Amino acid sequence: MSTSDRLHVVTADDLPPSRVAFGRTIIWASGLLLLLSFALQTAQALHWVDLGLTTWRPTLYAYLVWAVCLCWGQVLMRGEQGKRVLFVLPAVLFVVSLTVFPLLFGILIALSDWNLSNPDGRKFNGTANIVRMWNDPFYWNALGNMVWYCLAIVVEYAIAFGLALMLNAQIRARKFFRVAFLLPLMLSPVAVSWMVGKSILDVRLGPIAQLSQWLGLGQPSFFGDPVVAMLTIMAMDAWTFIPFMMIMLLAGLQAIPQEVQEAARVDGASGWRGFWEVTFPLMLPVSVTAILIRVIFKLKLADIVITVTSGGPGGATDTVTSFIYREYRDRSNVGYGTLLAMVYLVIIIVAMTVLMKVADRFVRPRT
């Protein structure tokens, strides 16, 4: 390729050493200013010194100065290459400001005794919140409940797959059923909680309770027994999110070429055998994606539990998210609630990483 055929070639600039040195100087100086500001404000937050600072604005301003100097220094030190870096670097710095600083501040709160009802305000207590969490049976009970809630996804997946197969078949009023089955997905979980949990399943005035009494079957209690209460919460949550899995699986079924299905029937793989040996293996990538997304939604289950049972009876329906919510709302315990939330975040990251590694073995093409 000749030189005239090249549209643009980025070459190393012949930059003077004084310019490069100045670029390094402003980057390191602004970085040291940021570290010093953060260290001083952290020391004040831990009540080691009293600088009279009421907010973290000095650290914010120091970060802005460092960000500007970093971008400017890239241009001074690298010339044309530094200008190319400016297309990405400001966005990276903005994302860091929205993730790293809140994370560090959250860790600081998690290691503090901060109850909003305490007039003394926040006090650093080290690992006291961690010890309290380790000895908190209600938190471990909520974690155990989450295992059962997540295992219910297997049943939800089976129901969603059956509905998707039915809606993919040539049945009458297929379009009507597709819209009808999607209606629960259009409702918010809070609306479902009030409509089903607080109205239809009400133990005194609910239509099911009144019908049961009229038939002489007694007064049912959907939220009095621990097992029945958890199954009822699972059913309401499943009724809301099964359509989501169903529509994903239906899209996967419609993407399977008809020639594959016809070839399987010609080879004698029809009915259950055709489903198990042809349809189900082809649907594995979509199935795994639907299940992983459903697990993410399940791990943050809280609104139905908070609205209907508040974790009762005796914590039988409690989730980690609803338990943390009550720590904030009912007990105003910001420090302990933040620690529980951060520990739960670590558990979710580890669990989802393991699930994705395991799922990759199923969706990986076999040769």
C-alpha positions in Angstrom: 0.0 0.0 0.0 1.5 3.3 -1.0 1.5 6.4 1.2 -1.1 8.1 -1.0 -3.6 5.3 -0.4 -3.5 5.7 3.4 -6.2 7.9 4.8 -4.6 8.6 8.1 -1.6 7.2 10.0 -1.0 7.9 13.6 2.7 8.2 14.3 4.6 8.9 17.5 5.0 12.6 18.0 8.4 14.1 18.6 7.4 15.7 22.0 9.8 17.8 24.0 10.9 16.2 27.3 9.7 19.3 29.2 6.2 18.8 27.9 6.2 15.1 28.9 7.6 15.9 32.3 4.9 18.6 32.9 2.2 16.1 31.9 3.5 13.6 34.4 3.8 16.3 37.1 0.2 17.5 36.9 -1.1 13.9 36.9 0.9 12.9 40.0 0.2 16.1 41.8 -3.5 16.0 41.3 -3.5 12.3 42.3 -1.7 13.0 45.5 -4.2 15.8 46.2 -7.0 13.4 45.7 -5.5 10.7 48.0 -4.7 13.3 50.7 -8.3 14.7 50.6 -9.8 11.2 50.8 -7.4 10.2 53.6 -8.3 13.3 55.7 -12.0 12.9 55.2 -11.8 9.2 56.0 -9.9 10.0 59.2 -12.7 12.5 60.1 -15.4 10.0 59.3 -13.7 7.6 61.7 -13.5 10.4 64.4 -9.7 10.3 64.4 -9.4 14.0 63.6 -11.9 16.9 63.5 -11.4 19.1 60.4 -14.8 20.7 60.6 -15.9 19.2 57.2 -19.6 18.3 57.0 -19.7 16.8 53.5 -17.5 14.9 51.1 -17.4 17.8 48.6 -13.6 18.4 49.0 -12.9 14.9 47.8 -15.4 15.3 45.0 -13.7 18.5 43.9 -10.2 16.9 44.2 -11.5 14.0 42.0 -12.7 16.5 39.4 -9.3 18.2 39.4 -7.5 14.9 39.0 -9.8 13.8 36.2 -9.2 17.0 34.2 -5.4 16.8 34.9 -5.4 13.1 33.8 -7.1 13.9 30.5 -4.8 16.9 29.9 -1.7 15.0 30.9 -2.5 12.2 28.4 -2.5 14.8 25.6 0.8 16.4 26.9 2.6 13.0 27.3 1.3 11.1 24.3 0.3 13.7 21.7 -2.0 12.3 19.0 -2.4 9.1 20.9 -3.5 11.0 23.9 -6.3 12.7 21.9 -7.6 9.3 20.9 -7.7 8.3 24.6 -10.0 11.3 25.3 -12.7 9.5 23.4 -13.0 6.9 26.1 -11.3 8.2 29.3 -14.0 10.8 30.4 -16.7 8.1 30.2 -14.5 5.7 32.2 -13.9 8.3 34.9 -17.6 9.1 35.0 -18.4 5.4 35.5 -15.7 5.1 38.2 -17.2 8.1 40.0 -20.6 6.3 40.1 -19.3 2.9 41.2 -16.1 3.2 43.2 -16.9 6.1 45.4 -20.4 4.7 46.4 -18.8 1.3 47.0 -16.1 2.8 49.3 -18.7 4.9 51.1 -20.9 1.8 51.5 -18.1 -0.1 53.1 -17.5 2.7 55.5 -21.2 2.7 56.5 -21.2 -1.1 56.8 -18.4 -0.9 59.3 -20.2 1.7 61.4 -22.9 1.8 64.1 -25.4 4.1 62.5 -28.9 4.1 63.8 -31.1 7.0 62.7 -32.8 7.1 66.0 -29.5 7.6 67.8 -28.8 11.3 68.4 -25.0 10.6 68.5 -25.0 9.8 64.7 -22.6 7.4 63.0 -19.8 5.7 64.9 -17.1 3.4 63.5 -17.4 -0.1 65.2 -15.1 -2.2 63.1 -16.2 -5.8 62.6 -19.0 -5.6 65.2 -21.7 -5.7 62.4 -20.0 -8.8 60.9 -20.1 -10.6 64.2 -23.7 -9.6 64.6 -24.6 -10.9 61.1 -22.8 -14.2 61.8 -25.0 -14.7 65.0 -28.2 -13.4 63.4 -30.5 -16.4 62.9 -33.1 -14.3 61.0 -30.6 -13.4 58.3 -29.5 -17.0 57.8 -33.2 -18.0 57.8 -33.8 -15.5 55.0 -30.8 -16.9 53.1 -32.2 -20.5 53.5 -35.6 -19.3 52.2 -33.9 -17.9 49.1 -32.7 -21.4 48.3 -36.3 -22.7 48.2 -37.4 -19.7 46.2 -34.7 -20.3 43.6 -35.5 -24.1 43.5 -39.1 -23.1 42.6 -37.7 -21.8 39.3 -37.4 -25.4 38.0 -41.2 -25.8 38.3 -41.8 -22.3 36.8 -39.5 -23.3 33.9 -41.5 -26.5 33.2 -44.8 -24.6 33.2 -43.4 -21.9 31.0 -42.0 -24.4 28.5 -45.3 -26.2 28.4 -47.2 -23.0 27.7 -44.7 -22.1 25.1 -45.1 -25.4 23.3 -48.9 -25.0 23.4 -48.8 -21.5 22.0 -46.3 -22.6 19.3 -48.7 -25.3 18.2 -51.5 -24.8 15.6 -54.4 -24.3 18.1 -57.5 -22.2 17.9 -57.4 -18.6 19.3 -53.6 -18.9 19.6 -53.1 -15.1 19.3 -55.8 -14.5 22.0 -54.0 -16.9 24.4 -50.7 -15.3 23.8 -52.0 -11.9 24.9 -54.0 -13.4 27.8 -51.0 -15.2 29.2 -48.9 -12.1 29.0 -51.3 -10.0 31.1 -49.8 -10.9 34.5 -46.4 -9.7 33.3 -48.0 -6.2 32.7 -49.0 -5.9 36.3 -46.6 -4.7 39.0 -45.8 -7.1 41.8 -47.3 -4.7 44.3 -50.5 -4.7 42.4 -50.5 -8.5 42.4 -49.9 -8.4 46.1 -52.9 -6.3 46.8 -55.1 -7.9 44.2 -54.4 -11.5 45.1 -52.7 -11.6 48.5 -54.7 -8.8 50.3 -58.1 -9.3 48.5 -58.7 -12.7 47.0 -56.8 -14.6 49.6 -57.9 -12.5 52.6 -58.8 -14.8 55.5 -62.0 -12.9 56.5 -63.4 -11.0 53.5 -61.7 -12.8 50.6 -64.0 -14.6 48.0 -62.2 -17.9 48.5 -62.6 -17.7 52.3 -66.3 -16.9 51.9 -66.9 -19.7 49.4 -65.1 -22.1 51.7 -67.3 -21.1 54.6 -70.4 -21.3 52.5 -69.5 -24.9 51.4 -68.9 -25.8 55.1 -65.2 -26.4 54.6 -64.1 -24.0 57.4 -62.0 -20.9 57.2 -58.8 -21.4 55.1 -55.6 -19.7 56.2 -53.2 -19.1 53.3 -50.6 -17.2 55.4 -51.0 -18.8 58.8 -49.1 -22.0 58.1 -45.3 -21.6 57.3 -45.3 -24.1 54.4 -48.6 -22.9 52.9 -47.5 -19.3 53.2 -44.3 -19.9 51.4 -46.0 -21.9 48.6 -48.6 -19.1 48.3 -45.9 -16.4 47.9 -44.1 -18.7 45.3 -47.4 -19.0 43.4 -48.0 -15.3 43.3 -44.5 -14.6 42.2 -44.6 -17.4 39.6 -47.9 -16.1 38.2 -46.2 -12.7 37.6 -43.0 -13.9 36.0 -43.9 -17.2 34.2 -45.1 -15.2 31.2 -41.6 -13.6 30.9 -40.0 -17.1 30.6 -42.8 -18.3 28.4 -42.3 -15.5 25.8 -38.5 -16.1 25.7 -39.0 -19.8 25.2 -41.7 -19.2 22.6 -39.3 -17.0 20.6 -36.7 -19.8 20.8 -39.2 -22.3 19.5 -40.2 -20.1 16.6 -36.6 -19.7 15.7 -36.1 -23.5 15.2 -36.3 -24.2 11.4 -39.3 -26.3 10.4 -37.0 -28.4 8.3 -35.4 -29.7 11.4 -38.7 -30.7 12.9 -39.8 -32.4 9.7 -36.6 -34.3 9.3 -36.9 -35.5 12.9 -40.4 -36.8 12.2 -39.3 -38.6 9.0 -36.6 -40.3 11.1 -39.2 -41.5 13.5 -38.5 -38.9 16.3 -42.0 -37.7 17.0 -43.9 -36.9 20.1 -41.9 -37.1 23.4 -38.8 -38.6 21.6 -38.7 -35.7 19.2 -39.0 -33.2 22.0 -36.3 -34.8 24.1 -33.8 -35.5 21.3 -34.4 -32.5 19.0 -36.4 -29.6 20.5 -35.0 -29.6 24.0 -31.3 -29.7 23.0 -31.8 -26.9 20.4 -33.6 -24.9 23.1 -30.8 -25.2 25.7 -29.2 -21.7 25.0 -32.6 -20.0 25.3 -33.5 -22.0 28.3 -30.3 -21.3 30.2 -30.7 -17.6 29.4 -34.3 -17.5 30.6 -33.4 -19.4 33.8 -30.4 -17.1 34.6 -32.5 -14.0 34.1 -35.3 -15.5 36.3 -32.8 -16.3 39.0 -31.6 -12.6 39.0 -35.3 -11.5 39.4 -35.9 -14.1 42.1 -32.9 -13.0 44.2 -34.3 -9.5 44.6 -37.8 -10.8 45.5 -39.2 -8.4 48.2 -42.2 -6.4 47.2 -44.8 -9.3 47.3 -43.3 -10.5 50.7 -43.3 -7.0 52.2 -46.8 -6.2 51.1 -48.5 -9.5 52.0 -46.7 -11.2 54.9 -43.9 -8.9 56.0 -41.8 -12.1 56.2 -44.2 -14.0 58.5 -45.3 -16.2 59.9 -42.1 -16.5 62.0 -39.9 -15.6 59.1 -41.1 -18.5 57.0 -41.6 -16.3 53.8 -38.8 -13.8 54.5 -36.3 -13.0 51.8 -32.9 -11.4 52.2 -34.1 -8.2 50.5 -37.3 -7.9 52.6 -35.2 -8.5 55.7 -32.8 -5.8 54.8 -35.7 -3.5 54.0 -37.1 -4.0 57.5 -33.7 -3.2 59.0 -33.8 0.1 57.3 -37.5 1.0 57.7 -38.5 -0.5 61.0 -35.3 -0.5 63.0 -33.6 2.5 61.2 -30.3 0.5 61.4 -28.4 1.9 58.4 -25.0 0.5 59.3 -26.1 -3.1 59.9 -28.5 -3.0 56.9 -25.8 -1.8 54.6 -23.5 -4.6 55.7 -26.2 -7.2 55.0 -26.8 -5.7 51.6 -23.1 -5.8 50.7 -22.6 -9.3 51.9 -25.7 -10.3 49.9 -24.2 -8.6 46.8 -21.0 -10.7 47.2 -23.1 -13.8 47.5 -25.1 -13.0 44.4 -21.9 -12.2 42.4 -20.3 -15.5 43.4 -23.5 -17.5 42.8 -24.2 -16.0 39.4 -20.6 -16.5 38.3 -20.8 -20.2 39.3 -24.2 -20.6 37.5 -22.8 -19.0 34.3 -19.8 -21.3 34.4 -22.0 -24.3 34.8 -24.5 -23.1 32.2 -21.6 -22.6 29.7 -21.0 -26.3 29.8 -24.5 -27.0 28.6 -24.7 -24.4 25.8 -21.2 -25.0 24.5 -21.4 -26.7 21.1 -20.4 -30.4 21.2 -18.0 -31.7 18.6 
